[in-house]
Every structure is written in C-alpha cells, then in structure tokens.
Amino acid sequence: MSIPRIEEQINFIIEIDKLTSVFRQSYLINEDRSENSAEHSWHVATMALILSEYAEEEVDQFRVIKILLVHDIVEIDAGDTFCYDEIGVQNQMEREKRAGDRIFGLLPEDQAREIFELWQEYEAHESPESKFAGALDRLMPLLHNYHTNGKSWRKHGINRDQVITRNASIREGSEALWAYALSIIDKAVAKGYLAAS
Amino acid sequence: MSIPRIEEQINFIIEIDKLTSVFRQSYLINEDRSENSAEHSWHVATMALILSEYAEEEVDQFRVIKILLVHDIVEIDAGDTFCYDEIGVQNQMEREKRAGDRIFGLLPEDQAREIFELWQEYEAHESPESKFAGALDRLMPLLHNYHTNGKSWRKHGINRDQVITRNASIREGSEALWAYALSIIDKAVAKGYLAAS
C-alpha cells in the first residue's frame, strides 16, 4: 500500500535531520568543535548567494544553491570522507550511491529523481553550476582553516602542496576565487598555520 | 579607506559562522541536544525545495529559499526569541533591526540592501513568498516536537490552544500544510506529547 505523497515528503525531511550528526574535519570558527554537515550545507549555500558574481561561466544561481543544499545528504549513510584520506576516497562513490538510493528514495518518485540528479550533477563536476558549487565547497574549509589558525591542517600534518593539489579545481569554478584561495594559503604558510612542505 | 569588495563579502561569510552558536528551543530528532539556527536554516531551506507545491499562492521558489537562508542571521546579535515568550517578542523587532544593520552592513552596499530586503520581506509577512517561508518555519518545530515526543512542549508546559494560536498563520502560507499540522497536533495530544488544555 502506498503512503500519501505528503507523508513521503515529510519522512524525507525527518530523515535528513540526521545530517546534524555527521561531523566534518573542519572546525567552526566561533566554537571549539567540528562543524557538522548540516551547518556546512547552510553556510556554503548562503555563500553562493553572495559570491556568484565570481563564477567562471554564467551560472543559474538557484541551481547552484539547490545543488549545495543537497550535496552532502548522502553522508548520512556514507559518512564524511576527509579529502586527504586517499583510501576512503576510493570507495566513496559506491558508498554514496547506495546512500542516495536509500535516502532520496524516501521521496515521491519525481522528487527522488530530481534530487538524485542534482547530486549526480554535483559529483560529475561538468556543468558550470557544479563546478562553481564545487569551488565554494572547497573554498569554505580553507576559510575555516585559516580563521582557526590552521587547526585541521595542523592536526593532520597537511602541507601547502597538498592543499594546492587538492583545491586546484576551485580554478575551474572561479579564477577569482582561486586567486583569493592562493592568497590565504600563502598567508597561512607565512603565519605558520600550514607547513610550507 | 575602503576594503576590496571580495574582502567585505568574505568578512560577512566568516561572521555568519556564528549562527552555529545560536540555540533554538527545538530539539534535534536524532541527537539529544537543542538545534542551532544554522542547522535549522539549512533544514527549512531544503524543506522549501520539497514542499513548495503546497504554497497557497504561486511562489518564486528561489526567493522562498533565499529568504529562509538569511531569515535567522540577525539572531547572531539578537538571539533566538522563543515564540511563546511574550515579553521577548515585544522588543524582538528592535533588537533584530540593529543586528541586521550591523551584520548585513558588512557586505558591499548592493548586497547589504538585497539581504536586508529579503529579511524585511520575511518579517513583514505580506508577500506570498514570505507567507510560505513563514509557514515552513513554523511547521518545522511542530515536526521536531512531534518526533521527539513533545520534548520542548513538555519542558515549557505548552498546551494545544497555545500551539494552535501560535501556528495558525501557517494557514496563510498553505492550507494543505495547516491541515497536516493540525493532524500532527491532534496526534500529539492523543499520545500525551502535548497537553490538551
């Protein structure tokens, strides 16, 4: 027996409350604790509201924000994979795909498809919107690290080359934001927040 | 001396990280702690992505989501005012207006104005978008209360009439969501999560 459409929608909304229990490697600037993925999703979606003028190609700002609102929901099942964890990154896609099937599958079919497509667009990193969303998603932890004196970088012994390699794709989304990112990476090295090599 | 536009924008983005330190009266469903306003802002903006078909009047879904992303930022200075706190509600507007001036004022002037207008539109509760955003913002704590066995209602000794009075404006944003809200209010009374009177 199928359940009413609104019940399916509310079940999804209740389920995604769990994103508040997924903790990231980034530290909040204002509190001495890790950031969770719900907080991050809000922060980066709001960032898109402010910084879209720097997108490399013309973007549909609403689509960028929709992508960012849903881009981490799969972490409810798949967990947050630290971007410098090379083994975790290998099977990340498979774990996240299963998570998407289950969690987006709570929604009515049309909406499940829509949200799944937004998430897959993000992962494919091909559209102007997904490249710009990806740029914001990578810039944000740089800001968090810089404004917490490199807390997460220092904890994991990350150096400048690793940060540059990992974040170079910001450039595909925005040359201007990549230039800004490089400026704070260099300031972080100068201040001793990030190892030079 | 004026600072570069991008620095003003980043200063705002760094500042609003503080919304993670503003705690609401609602409890998370999945964790035994109060929800903060950053988590809430993400959750309710994503809710707008799913439930916009129920808006009473036709709405610009993107505008609803923009309103919801920024609607609580003033709480960084003004704090969260519990909706059943009648004294706090009286000077809430004045405290929040000062907060908006300071926090949105970190942005370049054009963006400061845009975000201030989104927030004022929300507070005025006149446009179809603000009425629908308001409906979602009120429905969400009902869901949180219901799915935590009435935790916040019981803590504050709230009864059914108070919940009905406080949330009746959901109806202006969406008759369908108000019907849904009434159904869970009645189930909450039946289950003993909410006092009947």
Boltz contact constraints between the chains, C-beta under 6 A:
constraints:
  - contact:
      token1: [A, 6]
      token2: [B, 180]
      max_distance: 6.0
  - contact:
      token1: [A, 9]
      token2: [B, 50]
      max_distance: 6.0
  - contact:
      token1: [A, 13]
      token2: [B, 47]
      max_distance: 6.0
  - contact:
      token1: [A, 14]
      token2: [B, 147]
      max_distance: 6.0
  - contact:
      token1: [A, 17]
      token2: [B, 29]
      max_distance: 6.0
  - contact:
      token1: [A, 17]
      token2: [B, 30]
      max_distance: 6.0
  - contact:
      token1: [A, 18]
      token2: [B, 30]
      max_distance: 6.0
  - contact:
      token1: [A, 20]
      token2: [B, 28]
      max_distance: 6.0
  - contact:
      token1: [A, 20]
      token2: [B, 39]
      max_distance: 6.0
  - contact:
      token1: [A, 21]
      token2: [B, 30]
      max_distance: 6.0
  - contact:
      token1: [A, 21]
      token2: [B, 31]
      max_distance: 6.0
  - contact:
      token1: [A, 28]
      token2: [B, 20]
      max_distance: 6.0
  - contact:
      token1: [A, 29]
      token2: [B, 17]
      max_distance: 6.0
  - contact:
      token1: [A, 30]
      token2: [B, 17]
      max_distance: 6.0
  - contact:
      token1: [A, 30]
      token2: [B, 18]
      max_distance: 6.0
  - contact:
      token1: [A, 30]
      token2: [B, 21]
      max_distance: 6.0
  - contact:
      token1: [A, 31]
      token2: [B, 21]
      max_distance: 6.0
  - contact:
      token1: [A, 38]
      token2: [B, 39]
      max_distance: 6.0
  - contact:
      token1: [A, 38]
      token2: [B, 42]
      max_distance: 6.0
  - contact:
      token1: [A, 39]
      token2: [B, 20]
      max_distance: 6.0
  - contact:
      token1: [A, 39]
      token2: [B, 38]
      max_distance: 6.0
  - contact:
      token1: [A, 39]
      token2: [B, 39]
      max_distance: 6.0
  - contact:
      token1: [A, 41]
      token2: [B, 42]
      max_distance: 6.0
  - contact:
      token1: [A, 42]
      token2: [B, 38]
      max_distance: 6.0
  - contact:
      token1: [A, 42]
      token2: [B, 41]
      max_distance: 6.0
  - contact:
      token1: [A, 42]
      token2: [B, 42]
      max_distance: 6.0
  - contact:
      token1: [A, 45]
      token2: [B, 69]
      max_distance: 6.0
  - contact:
      token1: [A, 46]
      token2: [B, 69]
      max_distance: 6.0
  - contact:
      token1: [A, 47]
      token2: [B, 13]
      max_distance: 6.0
  - contact:
      token1: [A, 50]
      token2: [B, 9]
      max_distance: 6.0
  - contact:
      token1: [A, 62]
      token2: [B, 62]
      max_distance: 6.0
  - contact:
      token1: [A, 69]
      token2: [B, 45]
      max_distance: 6.0
  - contact:
      token1: [A, 69]
      token2: [B, 46]
      max_distance: 6.0
  - contact:
      token1: [A, 147]
      token2: [B, 14]
      max_distance: 6.0
  - contact:
      token1: [A, 180]
      token2: [B, 6]
      max_distance: 6.0
